[in-house]
């Protein structure tokens, strides 16, 4: 069930209405049933997997609590068992073919051939997200950072809470479980939260349907036959892909946050105006925050973090980003994309002394708008360049795409209107530019005020609030990109 689908427009109001009129003690059970119904909308069989992941981590955590808290070996054994079982499900359903093909390729070098895999394995939607959320809880229990949740219904709701189930944000148990408990104890109806939630949902619809899905038309056409376009067209397409993937993924998080807020639940921020970052390390503190922080807390720091020698620190960085790349997809081009992010971080750290010397020696005023704009432009360009590996189907395609960018770049094609033969006509392109300008304004507001769209709108007088809402509604309804038969376009991160 897509957030932008007609089915969700019926499902969500019904869930909210019953949530607020039923006895408070039934609210958790109601949201759990609604969450499983929401998830089973893709494939009813998926419910078995999420229930298995929930059951494994729940009973491992309970068993871990019953062990003597000083018996580290037994507690660690239970933790490892829970990790292996859950990651085993993830690896089987997401990485089976990747591992099979990789092993087959290695063995073929030695003259050993293995038969082709014949299993019909369908990747369950959102498996990477809810698996990491459940594993984070289990690790927190092992570390004694949170108490064991003995209420199975509440814990199952934590793993499957439908607004953020399929594509995040990946919530922490210490932040979400307590809120789920309160909805059965306290009055959760709050007019301000509901209006803010509706504003966030509207903003998410705008990002998805007006910007992301419109940019996708051009991006898909260019990448489909990239070998027929010159370097300028390819550069334009990959820049638009950066906008597309940001608006597509951030819109899901924004809609999820708004939907949860209407139900009295506050989810963590997942995107914090990342295109206003002035370094790659800052970018990854602003982009997909829930995943970046998850890898930081559960992989990077356990490996040693930055409290070690520089070579080891760089190794930790590389491992973390390579695993992050693999998390995004079972393909080598995702692994390379992740490795590139790690290389950026390492090079940035190595160049820090030189940068400090350079700005001091030449008396560069680092707090000026011009210097900070240059930093932001360089950061954005580096990220966009790496996205070629993220978007391409294979490593070979990515390399050839980059080759054509640098060898067939024709600056004069900027002036012959050839940009309008890439998939979007003048009218569609104009709508896209207007949408991007609005996006930049909202993100600039966040970068300066650390406040999201709902706060921006709420800070205006009532008349201006109505105008903003009316304009966005019209743009979504009139200029939103709808699929064939008005089917909602799938969010990109559903495949991860």
C-alpha positions in Angstrom: 0.0 0.0 0.0 1.6 3.2 -1.2 1.3 6.4 0.8 0.2 8.2 -2.3 -2.3 5.6 -3.3 -6.1 5.9 -3.1 -6.1 2.8 -0.8 -4.0 4.7 1.8 -6.4 7.7 1.5 -9.1 5.4 2.8 -7.0 3.3 5.1 -5.3 6.0 7.1 -8.4 8.1 8.1 -10.2 4.9 9.1 -7.2 3.9 11.3 -7.1 7.4 12.9 -10.8 7.6 13.5 -11.1 4.2 15.2 -7.8 4.9 17.1 -9.4 8.0 18.8 -12.8 6.6 19.5 -11.9 3.2 20.9 -10.8 2.5 24.5 -7.3 3.5 25.1 -6.2 0.1 26.3 -7.0 -1.3 22.8 -5.0 1.3 20.8 -1.8 -0.7 20.7 -3.5 -3.8 19.5 -5.5 -1.8 16.9 -2.3 -0.2 15.5 -0.6 -3.6 15.4 -3.4 -5.1 13.4 -3.5 -2.0 11.1 0.3 -2.3 10.6 0.1 -5.9 9.6 -2.8 -5.2 7.3 -0.8 -2.4 5.8 2.3 -4.6 5.3 0.3 -7.5 3.9 -1.0 -5.2 1.2 2.1 -6.1 -0.8 2.2 -9.8 -0.1 0.4 -11.6 2.7 3.3 -14.0 3.0 5.6 -11.1 4.1 3.8 -11.1 7.4 5.5 -14.4 8.3 8.9 -12.9 8.0 8.3 -9.8 10.0 6.6 -11.9 12.7 9.6 -14.3 12.7 12.0 -11.4 13.1 9.8 -10.0 15.9 9.6 -13.3 17.7 13.3 -14.1 17.5 14.4 -10.7 19.0 11.6 -10.6 21.6 12.4 -14.0 23.1 16.2 -13.5 22.8 15.9 -10.3 24.8 13.6 -11.9 27.4 16.0 -14.9 27.7 18.9 -12.5 28.0 17.3 -10.8 30.9 16.8 -14.1 32.8 20.5 -14.9 32.6 22.7 -13.6 35.4 23.6 -10.1 34.3 27.2 -10.8 35.2 27.3 -13.8 32.9 28.7 -12.1 29.9 29.4 -15.2 27.9 25.8 -16.5 28.0 24.4 -13.1 27.3 26.7 -12.7 24.3 25.8 -16.2 23.1 22.1 -15.3 23.1 22.9 -12.0 21.3 24.9 -13.8 18.6 22.1 -16.3 18.2 19.6 -13.5 17.7 21.8 -11.6 15.3 22.6 -14.8 13.2 19.0 -15.8 12.9 17.8 -12.4 11.9 20.6 -11.6 9.6 20.3 -15.1 8.2 16.7 -14.2 7.0 18.0 -10.9 5.6 20.9 -12.5 3.8 18.8 -15.4 2.3 16.0 -13.2 0.9 18.2 -10.2 -0.1 21.7 -11.6 -0.9 21.2 -15.2 -2.0 21.7 -14.6 -5.7 24.5 -12.0 -5.1 26.4 -14.6 -3.0 25.7 -17.4 -5.4 26.9 -15.5 -8.4 30.0 -14.1 -6.6 31.0 -17.6 -5.4 30.3 -19.0 -8.8 32.5 -16.4 -10.4 35.4 -17.1 -8.0 35.2 -20.8 -8.5 35.1 -20.5 -12.2 38.6 -19.0 -12.1 39.8 -22.3 -10.8 37.8 -24.3 -13.3 35.0 -25.2 -11.0 31.4 -24.6 -12.2 28.3 -24.7 -10.1 24.8 -24.9 -11.4 22.5 -21.9 -11.7 20.2 -21.1 -8.8 16.6 -22.0 -9.4 15.0 -20.7 -6.2 12.2 -18.3 -6.7 13.1 -15.7 -4.1 11.1 -12.4 -3.9 12.7 -9.6 -1.9 10.2 -8.7 0.9 9.4 -5.0 1.1 11.2 -3.1 3.9 13.1 -6.2 5.2 16.3 -4.2 5.7 14.5 -1.5 7.7 12.6 -3.6 10.2 15.5 -6.1 10.6 17.9 -3.3 11.6 15.3 -1.8 13.9 14.8 -5.2 15.7 18.5 -5.8 15.9 19.1 -2.4 17.3 16.7 -3.2 20.1 18.4 -6.5 20.8 21.9 -4.9 21.0 20.5 -2.2 23.2 19.2 -4.8 25.6 22.5 -6.6 25.6 24.3 -3.3 26.4 21.8 -2.6 29.1 20.9 0.7 27.4 17.1 -0.2 27.5 14.9 -2.3 29.6 13.5 -5.5 28.1 10.0 -5.0 26.7 7.9 -7.8 28.1 4.6 -6.8 26.4 4.7 -8.7 23.2 2.0 -6.7 21.5 3.8 -3.4 22.2 7.1 -4.8 21.0 5.6 -6.2 17.9 4.1 -2.8 17.2 7.5 -1.3 17.7 8.9 -3.5 14.9 6.0 -3.1 12.6 4.6 0.4 13.2 3.1 1.1 9.7 4.1 4.7 9.1 7.8 3.9 9.2 7.7 0.2 8.6 8.6 0.0 4.9 11.3 2.7 4.4 12.1 4.1 7.8 13.2 6.1 9.7 14.8 3.2 11.5 13.7 4.0 15.1 15.5 3.2 18.3 13.7 1.3 21.0 14.5 3.9 23.7 12.7 6.5 21.6 9.7 4.7 20.3 8.6 2.0 22.7 8.0 4.4 25.5 5.7 6.5 23.3 3.8 3.4 22.2 3.1 2.7 25.9 1.8 6.2 26.6 -0.8 6.1 23.9 -2.7 3.6 26.1 -2.3 5.7 29.2 -2.6 9.4 28.2 -4.8 11.5 26.1 -3.2 11.6 22.7 -5.6 13.8 20.9 -3.7 17.1 20.2 -5.0 19.5 17.6 -1.6 21.1 17.1 0.0 17.8 16.4 -2.7 16.7 14.0 -2.5 19.9 12.0 1.3 19.7 11.9 1.0 16.1 10.9 -1.3 17.0 8.0 1.1 19.7 6.9 4.0 17.3 6.8 1.9 14.8 4.8 1.0 17.5 2.3 4.7 18.5 2.0 5.7 14.9 1.5 3.1 14.5 -1.2 4.5 17.6 -2.9 8.1 16.4 -2.8 7.1 13.0 -4.1 4.5 13.7 -6.8 5.5 17.1 -8.0 9.3 16.9 -7.9 10.6 13.3 -7.5 8.2 11.6 -9.9 8.6 14.3 -12.5 12.4 14.2 -12.3 12.2 10.4 -12.6 10.7 10.7 -16.1 13.8 12.4 -17.4 16.3 10.4 -15.3 14.8 7.1 -16.4 14.8 8.0 -20.1 18.5 9.2 -20.1 19.8 6.2 -18.0 17.8 3.8 -20.2 19.8 4.9 -23.3 22.6 6.9 -21.8 25.1 5.9 -24.6 23.1 8.1 -27.0 23.5 11.3 -25.0 26.4 13.8 -24.7 28.1 14.7 -21.5 26.0 17.7 -20.7 22.8 15.7 -20.9 24.3 12.9 -18.7 25.4 15.5 -16.2 22.0 17.1 -16.1 20.4 13.6 -15.6 22.6 12.6 -12.7 22.1 16.0 -11.0 18.3 15.5 -11.3 18.7 12.0 -10.0 20.2 13.5 -6.8 17.1 15.7 -6.5 14.8 12.7 -7.3 16.3 10.3 -4.8 16.4 13.0 -2.1 12.8 14.1 -2.7 11.6 10.5 -3.1 13.2 9.1 0.1 12.7 12.2 2.2 9.1 12.5 1.2 8.4 9.0 2.6 10.1 9.9 5.8 8.1 13.2 6.0 4.8 11.5 5.3 5.7 8.8 7.9 6.5 11.5 10.4 3.3 13.3 9.7 1.2 10.2 9.9 2.8 9.2 13.2 2.4 12.7 14.6 -1.4 12.5 14.0 -1.4 9.3 16.1 0.5 11.1 18.9 3.9 9.5 18.0 7.1 11.6 17.3 9.5 9.9 14.9 13.1 10.9 14.5 14.1 13.3 11.7 15.6 11.3 8.8 16.8 14.2 6.6 18.2 17.5 7.7 18.7 19.6 4.5 21.6 17.5 3.3 22.3 19.6 0.2 23.3 22.5 2.4 26.2 20.4 3.8 29.7 21.8 3.4 31.6 18.5 3.7 30.9 14.8 3.0 31.1 14.0 6.7 28.5 16.6 7.4 26.4 15.4 4.5 26.2 11.9 6.1 25.1 13.4 9.4 22.2 15.0 7.5 21.3 12.3 5.0 19.3 9.2 6.0 20.1 10.1 9.6 18.5 7.0 11.1 20.7 4.6 9.1 23.9 6.6 9.4 23.5 6.8 13.1 22.6 3.1 13.2 25.9 2.1 11.5 27.8 4.6 13.7 26.4 3.1 16.9 26.3 -0.6 16.1 29.2 -1.0 13.6 31.6 1.9 13.5 32.0 2.5 17.2 32.2 -1.3 18.1 35.0 -1.5 15.5 36.9 1.1 17.4 35.4 4.3 16.0 37.9 7.2 15.9 39.4 6.4 19.3 42.3 4.5 17.7 45.2 5.0 15.3 44.5 6.8 12.1 45.0 3.7 9.9 42.6 1.8 12.0 40.1 4.7 12.0 40.2 4.8 8.2 39.7 1.1 8.1 36.7 1.4 10.3 35.3 4.2 8.0 35.8 2.1 4.9 34.2 -1.0 6.4 31.2 1.0 7.6 30.5 2.6 4.3 31.1 -0.6 2.3 28.6 -2.4 4.5 26.2 0.6 4.1 26.6 0.3 0.3 25.8 -3.4 0.5 22.8 -2.7 2.7 21.4 -0.6 -0.2 21.5 -3.5 -2.7 22.9 -6.9 -3.5 25.1 -5.7 -6.3 28.8 -4.6 -6.7 27.9 -1.2 -8.0 26.3 -0.4 -4.6 29.4 -1.7 -2.8 31.6 0.6 -4.9 29.2 3.5 -4.2 29.6 2.9 -0.5 33.4 2.6 -0.8 33.5 5.9 -2.6 31.8 7.6 0.4 34.4 6.0 2.7 37.2 7.3 0.4 35.7 10.8 0.5 35.7 10.7 4.3 39.3 9.4 4.5 40.7 11.9 1.9 38.8 14.8 3.7 40.4 13.8 7.0 43.9 13.6 5.4 43.5 17.0 3.7 42.3 18.7 6.9 45.8 19.9 8.0 46.5 21.2 4.4 43.1 23.0 4.3 43.9 24.6 7.7 47.3 25.8 6.5 45.9 27.0 3.1 43.1 29.1 4.6 45.5 30.6 7.2 48.4 31.3 4.8 46.2 33.0 2.2 44.0 34.6 4.9 40.8 33.0 3.5 37.7 34.2 5.3 36.1 30.9 5.9 32.8 32.3 7.4 31.9 34.3 4.2 29.0 33.2 2.1 31.2 32.8 -1.0 33.5 30.3 0.7 30.8 28.4 2.3 28.8 28.3 -1.0 32.0 26.9 -2.7 32.3 24.2 0.0 28.6 23.3 -0.5 29.0 23.1 -4.3 32.1 20.9 -4.0 30.3 18.6 -1.6 27.2 18.3 -3.8 29.3 17.7 -6.9 31.2 14.8 -5.2 28.0 13.2 -4.0 26.4 13.5 -7.4 29.4 12.0 -9.1 29.2 9.0 -6.8 25.5 8.5 -7.6 26.4 7.3 -11.1 27.3 4.0 -9.4 24.2 4.1 -7.3 21.8 4.6 -10.3 23.5 2.5 -13.0 22.5 -1.1 -13.4 26.1 -2.4 -13.4 29.6 -1.3 -12.6 30.4 -1.4 -16.4 27.5 0.9 -17.1 28.6 3.3 -14.4 32.1 3.5 -15.7 31.0 4.1 -19.3 28.5 6.7 -18.1 31.3 8.6 -16.4 33.5 8.2 -19.5 30.9 9.8 -21.7 30.4 12.7 -19.2 34.1 13.7 -19.5 34.7 12.9 -23.1 31.5 14.1 -24.9 30.7 17.3 -22.9 29.2 19.9 -25.2 28.6 23.2 -23.4 26.9 24.7 -26.5 24.0 22.2 -26.1 22.9 24.4 -23.2 21.7 27.0 -25.8 20.0 24.8 -28.5 17.1 23.6 -26.3 18.2 20.0 -26.6 17.5 19.7 -22.9 13.8 19.5 -23.8 14.2 16.2 -25.7 15.4 14.3 -22.6 11.9 13.4 -21.5 10.4 16.6 -20.2 8.9 19.3 -22.3 9.2 23.0 -21.5 6.0 23.1 -19.4 7.0 20.1 -17.4 10.5 21.4 -16.9 9.2 24.7 -15.7 7.0 23.0 -13.1 10.0 21.0 -12.0 12.1 24.2 -11.6 9.4 25.8 -9.5 9.2 22.8 -7.3 12.9 22.7 -6.8 13.0 26.4 -5.9 10.3 25.8 -3.3 12.3 22.8 -1.9 15.5 24.9 -1.7 13.6 27.6 0.2 12.2 25.1 2.7 15.5 23.4 3.2 17.3 26.8 3.6 14.8 27.6 6.3 15.7 24.4 8.1 19.5 25.0 7.6 19.1 28.3 9.3 16.4 27.7 11.9 16.7 23.9 12.5 12.9 23.7 12.0 10.9 21.7 9.5 8.1 22.6 7.1 5.3 22.4 9.7 7.1 25.0 11.9 7.7 27.2 8.9 4.0 27.3 8.0 2.8 27.6 11.6 5.0 30.6 12.1 2.9 32.6 9.5 -0.4 34.4 10.1 -3.5 32.4 9.5 -4.2 33.9 6.0 -0.7 33.0 4.8 -1.0 29.5 6.2 -4.2 29.0 4.2 -2.5 30.3 1.0 0.5 28.0 1.4 -1.7 24.9 2.0 -4.0 25.9 -1.0 -1.0 26.4 -3.3 0.6 23.0 -2.4 -2.8 21.2 -2.7 -3.4 22.6 -6.1 0.2 21.8 -7.2 -0.2 18.2 -6.0 -3.6 17.7 -7.5 -3.0 19.5 -10.8 0.8 19.0 -11.4 1.4 15.8 -9.5 2.7 13.0 -11.7 0.4 10.0 -11.7 1.0 6.6 -13.1 -1.1 4.7 -15.6 -4.6 4.5 -14.3 -3.6 6.9 -11.6 -1.5 4.2 -9.9 0.9 5.6 -7.3 4.5 5.4 -8.2 6.6 3.2 -5.9 9.1 4.8 -3.6 12.7 4.1 -4.6 13.8 2.8 -1.2 11.1 0.1 -1.2 13.6 -2.1 -3.1 16.1 -1.8 -0.2 
